[in-house]
Amino acid sequence: MPQDSSKIKTTRYFESFATQKHPEIEQGWIKQVLERPVKTEKQTNNRISYWGNIEEAGGRALRVITLEDGETVHNAYFDRNFFRRQQRGEEPK
């Protein structure tokens, strides 16, 4: 499937911190999770968490956090706890 080459919207935090801490996370994976999440949850601070499994990363669960607009990415990281809950059948796959 061809990837959309347009750049994702991000916060200054994401650009200066999250990409440095998690350089292995590809922009295409973030888009994939936002377009087809296995779970979505609104946080108490009105940000939105999206989870999706990345086949190219061994099926690991990627958590993408956006601002309340649902498209501006604030953070993205592999969520081991969510992945473990998936393995136990406590979260959707």
Backbone atoms as SQL, in Angstrom:
CREATE TABLE atoms (id INTEGER PRIMARY KEY, chain TEXT, resi INTEGER, resn TEXT, atom TEXT, x REAL, y REAL, z REAL);
INSERT INTO atoms VALUES
  (1, 'A', 1, 'MET', 'N', 0.847, -1.177, 0.000),
  (2, 'A', 1, 'MET', 'CA', 0.000, 0.000, 0.000),
  (3, 'A', 1, 'MET', 'C', 0.896, 1.244, 0.000),
  (4, 'A', 2, 'PRO', 'N', 0.692, 2.184, -0.923),
  (5, 'A', 2, 'PRO', 'CA', 1.532, 3.370, -0.971),
  (6, 'A', 2, 'PRO', 'C', 1.317, 4.254, 0.253),
  (7, 'A', 3, 'GLN', 'N', 2.395, 4.801, 0.779),
  (8, 'A', 3, 'GLN', 'CA', 2.318, 5.686, 1.934),
  (9, 'A', 3, 'GLN', 'C', 2.108, 7.123, 1.474),
  (10, 'A', 4, 'ASP', 'N', 1.290, 7.864, 2.204),
  (11, 'A', 4, 'ASP', 'CA', 1.077, 9.281, 1.951),
  (12, 'A', 4, 'ASP', 'C', 2.360, 10.016, 2.351),
  (13, 'A', 5, 'SER', 'N', 2.903, 10.800, 1.466),
  (14, 'A', 5, 'SER', 'CA', 4.170, 11.467, 1.740),
  (15, 'A', 5, 'SER', 'C', 3.997, 12.781, 2.497),
  (16, 'A', 6, 'SER', 'N', 2.765, 13.200, 2.771),
  (17, 'A', 6, 'SER', 'CA', 2.568, 14.450, 3.488),
  (18, 'A', 6, 'SER', 'C', 3.031, 14.314, 4.934),
  (19, 'A', 7, 'LYS', 'N', 3.551, 15.401, 5.450),
  (20, 'A', 7, 'LYS', 'CA', 4.098, 15.425, 6.803),
  (21, 'A', 7, 'LYS', 'C', 2.971, 15.479, 7.831),
  (22, 'A', 8, 'ILE', 'N', 3.168, 14.766, 8.927),
  (23, 'A', 8, 'ILE', 'CA', 2.164, 14.810, 9.987),
  (24, 'A', 8, 'ILE', 'C', 2.325, 16.103, 10.790),
  (25, 'A', 9, 'LYS', 'N', 1.217, 16.570, 11.374),
  (26, 'A', 9, 'LYS', 'CA', 1.266, 17.744, 12.236),
  (27, 'A', 9, 'LYS', 'C', 1.794, 17.302, 13.593),
  (28, 'A', 10, 'THR', 'N', 2.723, 18.082, 14.154),
  (29, 'A', 10, 'THR', 'CA', 3.315, 17.723, 15.433),
  (30, 'A', 10, 'THR', 'C', 3.449, 18.940, 16.343),
  (31, 'A', 11, 'THR', 'N', 3.611, 18.657, 17.633),
  (32, 'A', 11, 'THR', 'CA', 3.868, 19.727, 18.603),
  (33, 'A', 11, 'THR', 'C', 5.370, 19.979, 18.690),
  (34, 'A', 12, 'ARG', 'N', 5.737, 21.060, 19.292),
  (35, 'A', 12, 'ARG', 'CA', 7.146, 21.372, 19.515),
  (36, 'A', 12, 'ARG', 'C', 7.766, 20.298, 20.422),
  (37, 'A', 13, 'TYR', 'N', 7.003, 19.823, 21.408),
  (38, 'A', 13, 'TYR', 'CA', 7.486, 18.754, 22.292),
  (39, 'A', 13, 'TYR', 'C', 7.864, 17.516, 21.477),
  (40, 'A', 14, 'PHE', 'N', 6.996, 17.132, 20.567),
  (41, 'A', 14, 'PHE', 'CA', 7.274, 15.945, 19.754),
  (42, 'A', 14, 'PHE', 'C', 8.555, 16.135, 18.951),
  (43, 'A', 15, 'GLU', 'N', 8.679, 17.277, 18.304),
  (44, 'A', 15, 'GLU', 'CA', 9.847, 17.543, 17.460),
  (45, 'A', 15, 'GLU', 'C', 11.143, 17.591, 18.263),
  (46, 'A', 16, 'SER', 'N', 11.110, 18.181, 19.459),
  (47, 'A', 16, 'SER', 'CA', 12.356, 18.370, 20.203),
  (48, 'A', 16, 'SER', 'C', 12.680, 17.237, 21.167),
  (49, 'A', 17, 'PHE', 'N', 11.692, 16.489, 21.635),
  (50, 'A', 17, 'PHE', 'CA', 11.961, 15.470, 22.638),
  (51, 'A', 17, 'PHE', 'C', 11.609, 14.063, 22.181),
  (52, 'A', 18, 'ALA', 'N', 10.384, 13.852, 21.763),
  (53, 'A', 18, 'ALA', 'CA', 9.913, 12.498, 21.449),
  (54, 'A', 18, 'ALA', 'C', 10.700, 11.869, 20.304),
  (55, 'A', 19, 'THR', 'N', 11.006, 12.633, 19.284),
  (56, 'A', 19, 'THR', 'CA', 11.755, 12.057, 18.159),
  (57, 'A', 19, 'THR', 'C', 13.190, 11.729, 18.553),
  (58, 'A', 20, 'GLN', 'N', 13.733, 12.459, 19.518),
  (59, 'A', 20, 'GLN', 'CA', 15.083, 12.170, 20.002),
  (60, 'A', 20, 'GLN', 'C', 15.095, 10.914, 20.872),
  (61, 'A', 21, 'LYS', 'N', 14.077, 10.764, 21.686),
  (62, 'A', 21, 'LYS', 'CA', 14.001, 9.624, 22.598),
  (63, 'A', 21, 'LYS', 'C', 13.629, 8.332, 21.869),
  (64, 'A', 22, 'HIS', 'N', 12.852, 8.440, 20.801),
  (65, 'A', 22, 'HIS', 'CA', 12.366, 7.262, 20.064),
  (66, 'A', 22, 'HIS', 'C', 12.635, 7.404, 18.567),
  (67, 'A', 23, 'PRO', 'N', 13.899, 7.470, 18.166),
  (68, 'A', 23, 'PRO', 'CA', 14.205, 7.687, 16.744),
  (69, 'A', 23, 'PRO', 'C', 13.812, 6.517, 15.846),
  (70, 'A', 24, 'GLU', 'N', 13.568, 5.340, 16.432),
  (71, 'A', 24, 'GLU', 'CA', 13.204, 4.159, 15.643),
  (72, 'A', 24, 'GLU', 'C', 11.778, 4.209, 15.111),
  (73, 'A', 25, 'ILE', 'N', 10.975, 5.110, 15.640),
  (74, 'A', 25, 'ILE', 'CA', 9.568, 5.185, 15.226),
  (75, 'A', 25, 'ILE', 'C', 9.449, 5.960, 13.919),
  (76, 'A', 26, 'GLU', 'N', 8.882, 5.303, 12.929),
  (77, 'A', 26, 'GLU', 'CA', 8.748, 5.899, 11.605),
  (78, 'A', 26, 'GLU', 'C', 7.442, 6.687, 11.484),
  (79, 'A', 27, 'GLN', 'N', 7.499, 7.762, 10.722),
  (80, 'A', 27, 'GLN', 'CA', 6.323, 8.601, 10.511),
  (81, 'A', 27, 'GLN', 'C', 5.173, 7.799, 9.903),
  (82, 'A', 28, 'GLY', 'N', 5.487, 6.886, 9.007),
  (83, 'A', 28, 'GLY', 'CA', 4.451, 6.054, 8.391),
  (84, 'A', 28, 'GLY', 'C', 3.720, 5.189, 9.408),
  (85, 'A', 29, 'TRP', 'N', 4.435, 4.736, 10.430),
  (86, 'A', 29, 'TRP', 'CA', 3.802, 3.939, 11.480),
  (87, 'A', 29, 'TRP', 'C', 2.818, 4.792, 12.285),
  (88, 'A', 30, 'ILE', 'N', 3.199, 6.035, 12.542),
  (89, 'A', 30, 'ILE', 'CA', 2.312, 6.948, 13.276),
  (90, 'A', 30, 'ILE', 'C', 1.028, 7.161, 12.473),
  (91, 'A', 31, 'LYS', 'N', 1.172, 7.415, 11.172),
  (92, 'A', 31, 'LYS', 'CA', -0.002, 7.595, 10.308),
  (93, 'A', 31, 'LYS', 'C', -0.881, 6.352, 10.322),
  (94, 'A', 32, 'GLN', 'N', -0.246, 5.183, 10.256),
  (95, 'A', 32, 'GLN', 'CA', -0.985, 3.919, 10.262),
  (96, 'A', 32, 'GLN', 'C', -1.833, 3.780, 11.526),
  (97, 'A', 33, 'VAL', 'N', -1.250, 4.094, 12.677),
  (98, 'A', 33, 'VAL', 'CA', -1.984, 3.982, 13.943),
  (99, 'A', 33, 'VAL', 'C', -3.135, 4.987, 13.991),
  (100, 'A', 34, 'LEU', 'N', -2.896, 6.204, 13.528),
  (101, 'A', 34, 'LEU', 'CA', -3.962, 7.217, 13.542),
  (102, 'A', 34, 'LEU', 'C', -5.105, 6.848, 12.593),
  (103, 'A', 35, 'GLU', 'N', -4.769, 6.219, 11.469),
  (104, 'A', 35, 'GLU', 'CA', -5.798, 5.850, 10.487),
  (105, 'A', 35, 'GLU', 'C', -6.545, 4.575, 10.860),
  (106, 'A', 36, 'ARG', 'N', -5.859, 3.624, 11.512),
  (107, 'A', 36, 'ARG', 'CA', -6.478, 2.332, 11.832),
  (108, 'A', 36, 'ARG', 'C', -6.089, 1.870, 13.238),
  (109, 'A', 37, 'PRO', 'N', -6.497, 2.594, 14.267),
  (110, 'A', 37, 'PRO', 'CA', -6.131, 2.179, 15.626),
  (111, 'A', 37, 'PRO', 'C', -6.893, 0.918, 16.058),
  (112, 'A', 38, 'VAL', 'N', -6.263, 0.136, 16.928),
  (113, 'A', 38, 'VAL', 'CA', -6.978, -1.004, 17.523),
  (114, 'A', 38, 'VAL', 'C', -7.742, -0.540, 18.759),
  (115, 'A', 39, 'LYS', 'N', -7.318, 0.611, 19.326),
  (116, 'A', 39, 'LYS', 'CA', -8.019, 1.184, 20.473),
  (117, 'A', 39, 'LYS', 'C', -7.760, 2.683, 20.496),
  (118, 'A', 40, 'THR', 'N', -8.763, 3.442, 20.912),
  (119, 'A', 40, 'THR', 'CA', -8.668, 4.887, 21.067),
  (120, 'A', 40, 'THR', 'C', -9.241, 5.246, 22.424),
  (121, 'A', 41, 'GLU', 'N', -8.606, 6.196, 23.100),
  (122, 'A', 41, 'GLU', 'CA', -9.086, 6.582, 24.423),
  (123, 'A', 41, 'GLU', 'C', -8.812, 8.062, 24.659),
  (124, 'A', 42, 'LYS', 'N', -9.834, 8.787, 25.115),
  (125, 'A', 42, 'LYS', 'CA', -9.651, 10.195, 25.447),
  (126, 'A', 42, 'LYS', 'C', -9.082, 10.272, 26.861),
  (127, 'A', 43, 'GLN', 'N', -8.013, 11.041, 27.027),
  (128, 'A', 43, 'GLN', 'CA', -7.379, 11.202, 28.324),
  (129, 'A', 43, 'GLN', 'C', -8.056, 12.313, 29.107),
  (130, 'A', 44, 'THR', 'N', -7.787, 12.390, 30.395),
  (131, 'A', 44, 'THR', 'CA', -8.408, 13.417, 31.231),
  (132, 'A', 44, 'THR', 'C', -7.972, 14.829, 30.846),
  (133, 'A', 45, 'ASN', 'N', -6.811, 14.963, 30.201),
  (134, 'A', 45, 'ASN', 'CA', -6.327, 16.284, 29.763),
  (135, 'A', 45, 'ASN', 'C', -6.795, 16.630, 28.345),
  (136, 'A', 46, 'ASN', 'N', -7.781, 15.874, 27.839),
  (137, 'A', 46, 'ASN', 'CA', -8.378, 16.051, 26.511),
  (138, 'A', 46, 'ASN', 'C', -7.492, 15.607, 25.358),
  (139, 'A', 47, 'ARG', 'N', -6.306, 15.103, 25.640),
  (140, 'A', 47, 'ARG', 'CA', -5.512, 14.501, 24.573),
  (141, 'A', 47, 'ARG', 'C', -6.111, 13.145, 24.249),
  (142, 'A', 48, 'ILE', 'N', -5.747, 12.608, 23.098),
  (143, 'A', 48, 'ILE', 'CA', -6.316, 11.339, 22.656),
  (144, 'A', 48, 'ILE', 'C', -5.186, 10.344, 22.423),
  (145, 'A', 49, 'SER', 'N', -5.342, 9.152, 22.995),
  (146, 'A', 49, 'SER', 'CA', -4.372, 8.071, 22.795),
  (147, 'A', 49, 'SER', 'C', -4.911, 7.104, 21.757),
  (148, 'A', 50, 'TYR', 'N', -4.044, 6.711, 20.852),
  (149, 'A', 50, 'TYR', 'CA', -4.352, 5.719, 19.822),
  (150, 'A', 50, 'TYR', 'C', -3.308, 4.606, 19.945),
  (151, 'A', 51, 'TRP', 'N', -3.752, 3.367, 19.847),
  (152, 'A', 51, 'TRP', 'CA', -2.824, 2.240, 19.862),
  (153, 'A', 51, 'TRP', 'C', -2.987, 1.437, 18.581),
  (154, 'A', 52, 'GLY', 'N', -1.881, 0.915, 18.094),
  (155, 'A', 52, 'GLY', 'CA', -1.902, 0.043, 16.934),
  (156, 'A', 52, 'GLY', 'C', -0.665, -0.837, 16.957),
  (157, 'A', 53, 'ASN', 'N', -0.768, -1.985, 16.337),
  (158, 'A', 53, 'ASN', 'CA', 0.366, -2.913, 16.290),
  (159, 'A', 53, 'ASN', 'C', 1.128, -2.730, 14.983),
  (160, 'A', 54, 'ILE', 'N', 2.440, -2.683, 15.089),
  (161, 'A', 54, 'ILE', 'CA', 3.307, -2.450, 13.947),
  (162, 'A', 54, 'ILE', 'C', 3.959, -3.768, 13.566),
  (163, 'A', 55, 'GLU', 'N', 3.495, -4.338, 12.477),
  (164, 'A', 55, 'GLU', 'CA', 3.990, -5.630, 12.006),
  (165, 'A', 55, 'GLU', 'C', 5.502, -5.607, 11.770),
  (166, 'A', 56, 'GLU', 'N', 5.996, -4.522, 11.166),
  (167, 'A', 56, 'GLU', 'CA', 7.422, -4.408, 10.847),
  (168, 'A', 56, 'GLU', 'C', 8.307, -4.313, 12.090),
  (169, 'A', 57, 'ALA', 'N', 7.689, -4.074, 13.232),
  (170, 'A', 57, 'ALA', 'CA', 8.433, -3.977, 14.500),
  (171, 'A', 57, 'ALA', 'C', 8.095, -5.169, 15.396),
  (172, 'A', 58, 'GLY', 'N', 7.842, -6.311, 14.789),
  (173, 'A', 58, 'GLY', 'CA', 7.554, -7.512, 15.558),
  (174, 'A', 58, 'GLY', 'C', 6.182, -7.532, 16.206),
  (175, 'A', 59, 'GLY', 'N', 5.258, -6.720, 15.664),
  (176, 'A', 59, 'GLY', 'CA', 3.905, -6.680, 16.209),
  (177, 'A', 59, 'GLY', 'C', 3.771, -5.828, 17.454),
  (178, 'A', 60, 'ARG', 'N', 4.832, -5.106, 17.801),
  (179, 'A', 60, 'ARG', 'CA', 4.794, -4.268, 19.009),
  (180, 'A', 60, 'ARG', 'C', 3.672, -3.237, 18.922),
  (181, 'A', 61, 'ALA', 'N', 3.163, -2.839, 20.108),
  (182, 'A', 61, 'ALA', 'CA', 2.070, -1.871, 20.187),
  (183, 'A', 61, 'ALA', 'C', 2.641, -0.457, 20.240),
  (184, 'A', 62, 'LEU', 'N', 2.266, 0.363, 19.262),
  (185, 'A', 62, 'LEU', 'CA', 2.682, 1.757, 19.214),
  (186, 'A', 62, 'LEU', 'C', 1.552, 2.611, 19.750),
  (187, 'A', 63, 'ARG', 'N', 1.867, 3.454, 20.725),
  (188, 'A', 63, 'ARG', 'CA', 0.890, 4.398, 21.270),
  (189, 'A', 63, 'ARG', 'C', 1.217, 5.771, 20.717),
  (190, 'A', 64, 'VAL', 'N', 0.215, 6.401, 20.132),
  (191, 'A', 64, 'VAL', 'CA', 0.359, 7.747, 19.586),
  (192, 'A', 64, 'VAL', 'C', -0.603, 8.647, 20.357),
  (193, 'A', 65, 'ILE', 'N', -0.081, 9.739, 20.894),
  (194, 'A', 65, 'ILE', 'CA', -0.899, 10.680, 21.654),
  (195, 'A', 65, 'ILE', 'C', -0.998, 11.969, 20.858),
  (196, 'A', 66, 'THR', 'N', -2.242, 12.400, 20.635),
  (197, 'A', 66, 'THR', 'CA', -2.469, 13.646, 19.902),
  (198, 'A', 66, 'THR', 'C', -3.093, 14.682, 20.829),
  (199, 'A', 67, 'LEU', 'N', -3.052, 15.924, 20.366),
  (200, 'A', 67, 'LEU', 'CA', -3.797, 16.971, 21.056),
  (201, 'A', 67, 'LEU', 'C', -5.280, 16.701, 20.857),
  (202, 'A', 68, 'GLU', 'N', -6.116, 17.510, 21.458),
  (203, 'A', 68, 'GLU', 'CA', -7.559, 17.276, 21.396),
  (204, 'A', 68, 'GLU', 'C', -8.126, 17.316, 19.979),
  (205, 'A', 69, 'ASP', 'N', -7.380, 17.864, 19.014),
  (206, 'A', 69, 'ASP', 'CA', -7.858, 17.887, 17.630),
  (207, 'A', 69, 'ASP', 'C', -7.791, 16.509, 16.966),
  (208, 'A', 70, 'GLY', 'N', -7.101, 15.560, 17.600),
  (209, 'A', 70, 'GLY', 'CA', -7.025, 14.211, 17.067),
  (210, 'A', 70, 'GLY', 'C', -6.058, 14.032, 15.910),
  (211, 'A', 71, 'GLU', 'N', -5.295, 15.066, 15.559),
  (212, 'A', 71, 'GLU', 'CA', -4.353, 14.934, 14.445),
  (213, 'A', 71, 'GLU', 'C', -2.965, 15.488, 14.731),
  (214, 'A', 72, 'THR', 'N', -2.823, 16.402, 15.686),
  (215, 'A', 72, 'THR', 'CA', -1.511, 16.951, 16.009),
  (216, 'A', 72, 'THR', 'C', -0.815, 16.020, 16.993),
  (217, 'A', 73, 'VAL', 'N', 0.256, 15.374, 16.544),
  (218, 'A', 73, 'VAL', 'CA', 0.943, 14.366, 17.349),
  (219, 'A', 73, 'VAL', 'C', 1.814, 15.032, 18.408),
  (220, 'A', 74, 'HIS', 'N', 1.602, 14.608, 19.659),
  (221, 'A', 74, 'HIS', 'CA', 2.358, 15.132, 20.795),
  (222, 'A', 74, 'HIS', 'C', 3.420, 14.139, 21.270),
  (223, 'A', 75, 'ASN', 'N', 3.134, 12.834, 21.158),
  (224, 'A', 75, 'ASN', 'CA', 4.074, 11.820, 21.610),
  (225, 'A', 75, 'ASN', 'C', 3.787, 10.511, 20.877),
  (226, 'A', 76, 'ALA', 'N', 4.805, 9.665, 20.783),
  (227, 'A', 76, 'ALA', 'CA', 4.641, 8.334, 20.193),
  (228, 'A', 76, 'ALA', 'C', 5.725, 7.437, 20.761),
  (229, 'A', 77, 'TYR', 'N', 5.316, 6.262, 21.221),
  (230, 'A', 77, 'TYR', 'CA', 6.279, 5.317, 21.784),
  (231, 'A', 77, 'TYR', 'C', 5.684, 3.924, 21.783),
  (232, 'A', 78, 'PHE', 'N', 6.567, 2.926, 21.856),
  (233, 'A', 78, 'PHE', 'CA', 6.097, 1.551, 21.949),
  (234, 'A', 78, 'PHE', 'C', 5.650, 1.309, 23.387),
  (235, 'A', 79, 'ASP', 'N', 4.410, 0.846, 23.531),
  (236, 'A', 79, 'ASP', 'CA', 3.772, 0.665, 24.838),
  (237, 'A', 79, 'ASP', 'C', 3.820, -0.813, 25.233),
  (238, 'A', 80, 'ARG', 'N', 4.834, -1.166, 26.012),
  (239, 'A', 80, 'ARG', 'CA', 4.996, -2.564, 26.437),
  (240, 'A', 80, 'ARG', 'C', 3.831, -3.061, 27.277),
  (241, 'A', 81, 'ASN', 'N', 3.310, -2.194, 28.131),
  (242, 'A', 81, 'ASN', 'CA', 2.202, -2.615, 28.996),
  (243, 'A', 81, 'ASN', 'C', 0.963, -2.974, 28.181),
  (244, 'A', 82, 'PHE', 'N', 0.644, -2.141, 27.195),
  (245, 'A', 82, 'PHE', 'CA', -0.497, -2.429, 26.334),
  (246, 'A', 82, 'PHE', 'C', -0.276, -3.736, 25.589),
  (247, 'A', 83, 'PHE', 'N', 0.937, -3.930, 25.054),
  (248, 'A', 83, 'PHE', 'CA', 1.266, -5.160, 24.321),
  (249, 'A', 83, 'PHE', 'C', 1.092, -6.385, 25.223),
  (250, 'A', 84, 'ARG', 'N', 1.559, -6.291, 26.453),
  (251, 'A', 84, 'ARG', 'CA', 1.408, -7.417, 27.396),
  (252, 'A', 84, 'ARG', 'C', -0.066, -7.694, 27.691),
  (253, 'A', 85, 'ARG', 'N', -0.850, -6.632, 27.848),
  (254, 'A', 85, 'ARG', 'CA', -2.294, -6.828, 28.076),
  (255, 'A', 85, 'ARG', 'C', -2.940, -7.465, 26.861),
  (256, 'A', 86, 'GLN', 'N', -2.474, -7.127, 25.652),
  (257, 'A', 86, 'GLN', 'CA', -2.976, -7.773, 24.442),
  (258, 'A', 86, 'GLN', 'C', -2.682, -9.271, 24.480),
  (259, 'A', 87, 'GLN', 'N', -1.468, -9.623, 24.881),
  (260, 'A', 87, 'GLN', 'CA', -1.081, -11.023, 24.929),
  (261, 'A', 87, 'GLN', 'C', -1.928, -11.816, 25.913),
  (262, 'A', 88, 'ARG', 'N', -2.378, -11.147, 26.968),
  (263, 'A', 88, 'ARG', 'CA', -3.251, -11.802, 27.963),
  (264, 'A', 88, 'ARG', 'C', -4.719, -11.748, 27.563),
  (265, 'A', 89, 'GLY', 'N', -5.031, -11.101, 26.425),
  (266, 'A', 89, 'GLY', 'CA', -6.413, -11.000, 25.964),
  (267, 'A', 89, 'GLY', 'C', -7.207, -9.891, 26.625),
  (268, 'A', 90, 'GLU', 'N', -6.519, -8.969, 27.288),
  (269, 'A', 90, 'GLU', 'CA', -7.194, -7.875, 27.986),
  (270, 'A', 90, 'GLU', 'C', -7.383, -6.634, 27.124),
  (271, 'A', 91, 'GLU', 'N', -6.759, -6.595, 25.962),
  (272, 'A', 91, 'GLU', 'CA', -6.875, -5.462, 25.034),
  (273, 'A', 91, 'GLU', 'C', -7.100, -6.025, 23.630),
  (274, 'A', 92, 'PRO', 'N', -7.737, -5.237, 22.760),
  (275, 'A', 92, 'PRO', 'CA', -7.957, -5.704, 21.374),
  (276, 'A', 92, 'PRO', 'C', -6.657, -5.801, 20.606),
  (277, 'A', 93, 'LYS', 'N', -6.619, -6.688, 19.615),
  (278, 'A', 93, 'LYS', 'CA', -5.458, -6.828, 18.739),
  (279, 'A', 93, 'LYS', 'C', -5.762, -6.278, 17.367);
